[in-house]
Amino acid sequence: MKTLKQAKYDLVLENIKELILEKGLNNLTITDIAKEIGIGEATIYRYFNTKVNLAIEVGIRLWEEIFQELRNQINKDTGYENIEQFLTYFDYGFMNNNSIFSFLQQFDNLMITENVDKTLLIKYDDVLLKIKLIFDEYFDKGLKDNSIIPIDRDIFYYTTTHMLLGICYRLAHHNKILPSDELIDDSTQIKTAIKICLNYIRRK
C-alpha cells in the first residue's frame, strides 16, 4: 500500500506529465508548471530539484506505462508474430498519443544541451532495458520456432527501434514543410518502416 507521501508525489508527477504532453517540455518552466497544476513552486523543487530531474522522472513514468502495455499484449503463436506486434506498437502509440514522441525528442535534446551526467539516467535506462527484455523473449521464441532468421538481436533491436523513433519524432512535430511532405499520411509511413524491419528477419 502506498504511503500518503508517495500517493501525493505520484499525483503531482501524473499532473506534470499530462501538462507536459499537452504543452510541450520546451514551452514550460518550473514556474509555469507550478502555476498550471496549482501547487507551490517550492514543492516542485523539493520533489525534483531541477527541470532536468523533473523531465527524467516524467520520462521514466512514460516508459513504465509503455512497458506495461507491451507486457500485457496477447502472446502470439510464433516469435515473428510477437515481434510484429511489438514493433506495431510504434504505429499504435503514435496514432493514439503522438505527443509522447514529441516529448521524447525534447527530452533527448534537453539531456544533450544540459550535458547531463549519465549516472542520472540509470533509472531511465533501466526501464528501456526492461522493454528490450520483452523483445528478447520474442526473438528467442522466433529462433526456436524457426519463424525468424538468426541475426544479431542487439543490432536489429537498436537499429530498428532508433529508426522508428526517429520517424515518429519527426512526424510528431507536424513539420510538413514541402508539398511532398503531404503525399503520404503518417501512419502509412510508420507501417511501411515496420514492414521493412520485419521483412529483414522473417523466415522466407
Number of C-alpha atoms within 10 A of each C-alpha: 5 8 8 9 8 11 12 12 15 14 11 18 19 15 15 21 22 14 16 20 18 12 12 17 21 12 9 15 11 17 13 12 20 19 12 13 13 11 13 13 14 13 13 21 15 10 13 17 13 12 16 16 16 19 23 18 19 22 19 19 18 17 21 17 13 17 18 11 11 17 15 9 12 9 12 13 11 19 25 25 18 22 23 18 17 17 24 16 16 22 21 15 15 22 15 10 13 19 22 23 23 21 25 20 19 17 19 11 13 17 16 11 8 9 9 13 10 10 9 12 15 11 13 19 15 13 20 16 13 15 19 17 12 16 22 17 13 22 25 16 19 24 17 13 13 15 18 24 15 15 12 8 14 12 9 14 17 12 13 18 16 12 15 20 18 14 17 27 21 15 21 20 13 11 10 12 8 8 7 8 13 11 9 9 10 19 16 11 16 22 17 11 17 21 14 11 20 18 11 13 19 18 14 8
